Amino acid sequence: MDTHALSADMVLGIPLFDEAHQALAEQINVLLEGPDTDFADNLAALVECLEDDFRVEEKLMDAIDYPATRSHREQHARVLATLHGLAPGDIVAGRKVAALILPWFQVHLATADTALAIALQMAGRAQGAAADAVPAARLSSRRRVAPHLT
């Protein structure tokens, strides 16, 4: 498994998710490959990006009364708790954690997010509205992709 990119087979076909997930993969790469001098800013941008994505997913889960909301939220909370628990300035530990996020994320996407996407599609059909009609989450203006990564 390539730990530096979101693979094509991980695309869910729902623009709301696919755009946010691709942006998260890019932000992880910025953190892993960016200069040490930008590490704190890039880490903050990744955390903000994750928080935004998770917030949107959790609102969607609430909107359809999704039965697996609790376990899905717990997965989100564990990742954020790990990132928030990093010691300021510990770039080595920060990069180790960041290197583990994309593989975790790919598993999360293949399981929890895929199940949510199916539930959203079913709920959209049941309510006469497409699940992907919800506007995509906008990423923070702090998100920066390093020029060599684009």
Order of alpha helices (4+ residues) and beta strands (2+ residues): alpha-alpha-alpha-alpha-alpha
